[in-house]
Structure formats: C-alpha cells, structure tokens
Amino acid sequence: MHIRAVRLDELPLLQDIERAAGECFRDIGMPEIADDEPFPLDELARYHHDGLAWVATGDAGAPVAYLIADRVDGNLHVEQVSVHPGSSRRGIGRSLLDHLAAHATATGVPALTLTTFTEVPWNGPYYERCGFRLMADGEITPGLRKIREREAAHGLDRWPRACMRRML
C-alpha cells in the first residue's frame, strides 16, 4: 500500500469507494447512510486543490481508500475517510489517519478532529483505537458546532453522534 495525493482524474473513483464503503450501514439498520450520495466532484476537487486529499493505493496502483480533510478552528478536520470493503481490515484507514497526523504535525497543526457515529463499531470505537477522544460539550469549537448543525439538518442526528479530537 502507498499513500499519495489524489489526482484529479481519480475523483470519480473516490465516489465509487465511498458508495461501496457505505453499504455496510445497511447491515446495521442505517440504510439512509448507505443511500447518501458521496461528495460531488467539484467539492472533491476543492479538497484536491487545497492539498487535503489523499488516496491509499493497492498493488496495481489504483486507489482503494481515501481521506479528505478541512481546516477547522486551527485543526485539521477529517471530513471523510473511506476504505473499499475489498481492502478493509488491513490498517489502511489507520494509515491514512496517521498520514494526516504527520502532515498536520509538519505544518504546525495541534490536533485532528472529526464527527462520527458513536455506536457504529467502525466509527466511534474505531477512532478511539486510533487515538481520538470524545470531546466534552465545552471543548467543541465554533466550527465544529457549525458542522454538527449541518449534520443535524441533514438528518444524521437520528443516531448518536459526537465530536472527537486527536491531539498531536
């Protein structure tokens, strides 16, 4: 596996990876999440342009996973990390998170943040194993509050969600 910046011509592959990765939500009674459309190509292009989009490639050099991030309140916020199910359970997601952490450290960013479903095994519990900790309400920054408001408006609050942070 190799991690590198995503190329513009690969953006449709990111959508395919996200759709495939989302299918496992059907098995746990969250079909709305599985049916949610991936980021549009123009939005993925913005992450690419900002230098905050990476892929993990398999042996053939094609992307099998990706991570996109945003700058939120002085930290790097994991907007999406998806691993194709055919490549899951091999540490690829963790490697992408560690790659982002190294990038953040090299650029003087103090922490990574994300929002996630707390009771989905490959979400909240997984991120805890990757060094993220739940944030208390008083620790949630204004930018994260806005993200949570957008998520609630999108219907994601039907299931328990939280903000998490990994200090670097």
MOKAZI-V644232 format. One record per pair of residues at least 4 apart in sequence whose ideal C-beta (glycine too) atoms are under 8 Angstrom apart, sorted by sequence separation. I is the first residue (numbers start at 1). J is the second residue. If there is no record, write none. Layout:
BEGIN
I_J, I_J
END
This chain:
BEGIN
6_10, 10_14, 11_15, 12_16, 13_17, 14_18, 15_19, 16_20, 17_21, 18_22, 19_23, 24_28, 26_30, 30_34, 31_35, 32_36, 39_43, 40_44, 41_45, 42_46, 43_47, 44_48, 45_49, 46_50, 57_61, 58_62, 71_75, 72_76, 83_87, 84_88, 88_92, 91_95, 92_96, 93_97, 94_98, 95_99, 96_100, 97_101, 98_102, 99_103, 100_104, 101_105, 102_106, 103_107, 105_109, 116_120, 119_123, 120_124, 121_125, 122_126, 123_127, 124_128, 125_129, 126_130, 128_132, 135_139, 136_140, 140_144, 141_145, 142_146, 143_147, 144_148, 145_149, 146_150, 147_151, 148_152, 149_153, 150_154, 152_156, 157_161, 6_11, 25_30, 26_31, 39_44, 47_52, 48_53, 57_62, 58_63, 71_76, 72_77, 83_88, 87_92, 88_93, 104_109, 118_123, 119_124, 120_125, 121_126, 127_132, 128_133, 135_140, 140_145, 151_156, 152_157, 156_161, 25_31, 47_53, 57_63, 58_64, 70_76, 71_77, 104_110, 117_123, 118_124, 128_134, 151_157, 56_63, 57_64, 69_76, 70_77, 104_111, 116_123, 117_124, 6_14, 25_33, 26_34, 39_47, 55_63, 56_64, 69_77, 104_112, 116_124, 140_148, 25_34, 44_53, 55_64, 56_65, 69_78, 70_79, 83_92, 135_144, 24_34, 55_65, 56_66, 69_79, 83_93, 124_134, 151_161, 22_33, 23_34, 55_66, 67_78, 68_79, 101_112, 116_127, 22_34, 54_66, 68_80, 81_93, 100_112, 53_66, 54_67, 67_80, 68_81, 114_127, 148_161, 22_36, 53_67, 54_68, 66_80, 67_81, 53_68, 66_81, 81_96, 97_112, 148_163, 52_68, 53_69, 65_81, 66_82, 81_97, 118_134, 52_69, 65_82, 52_70, 65_83, 114_132, 19_38, 52_71, 64_83, 65_84, 78_97, 144_163, 18_38, 50_70, 64_84, 112_132, 18_39, 47_68, 50_71, 47_69, 64_86, 65_87, 78_100, 113_135, 15_38, 47_70, 64_87, 140_163, 14_38, 15_39, 44_68, 52_76, 76_100, 139_163, 14_39, 15_41, 139_165, 56_83, 65_92, 76_103, 135_162, 64_92, 65_93, 76_104, 113_141, 134_162, 135_163, 12_41, 15_44, 39_68, 58_87, 67_96, 75_104, 115_144, 134_163, 135_164, 11_41, 14_44, 66_96, 67_97, 134_164, 135_165, 56_87, 65_96, 69_100, 113_144, 133_164, 47_79, 67_99, 115_147, 132_164, 133_165, 11_44, 67_100, 76_109, 93_126, 97_130, 115_148, 132_165, 133_166, 11_45, 75_109, 78_112, 132_166, 133_167, 74_109, 75_110, 76_111, 77_112, 78_113, 131_166, 56_92, 74_110, 75_111, 76_112, 77_113, 78_114, 94_130, 115_151, 128_164, 130_166, 8_45, 11_48, 75_112, 76_113, 77_114, 93_130, 127_164, 6_44, 75_113, 124_162, 14_53, 56_95, 120_159, 127_166, 8_48, 56_96, 73_113, 119_159, 124_164, 6_47, 7_48, 14_55, 39_80, 72_113, 119_160, 6_48, 13_55, 54_96, 117_159, 118_160, 5_48, 69_112, 117_160, 118_161, 117_161, 118_162, 10_55, 54_99, 116_161, 5_51, 17_63, 54_100, 115_161, 116_162, 6_53, 17_64, 115_162, 5_53, 6_54, 17_65, 18_66, 115_163, 116_164, 5_54, 6_55, 13_62, 14_63, 17_66, 114_163, 115_164, 4_54, 5_55, 13_63, 113_163, 114_164, 3_54, 4_55, 113_164, 3_55, 14_66, 113_165, 3_56, 4_57, 10_63, 112_165, 113_166, 2_56, 3_57, 14_68, 111_165, 112_166, 1_56, 2_57, 111_166, 1_57, 111_167, 112_168, 1_58, 6_63, 110_167, 111_168, 110_168, 2_61, 109_168, 6_66, 22_82, 21_82, 24_85, 18_80, 21_83, 23_85, 1_64, 21_84, 105_168, 18_82, 20_84, 21_85, 104_168, 17_82, 20_85, 101_166, 17_83, 20_86, 75_141, 77_143, 17_84, 21_88, 77_144, 101_168, 14_82, 16_84, 73_141, 72_141, 73_142, 97_166, 73_143, 77_147, 72_143, 73_144, 72_144, 72_147, 30_117, 1_90, 30_120, 75_165, 1_92, 3_95, 28_120, 3_96, 1_95, 25_120, 3_99, 24_122, 32_155, 32_158, 30_159
END
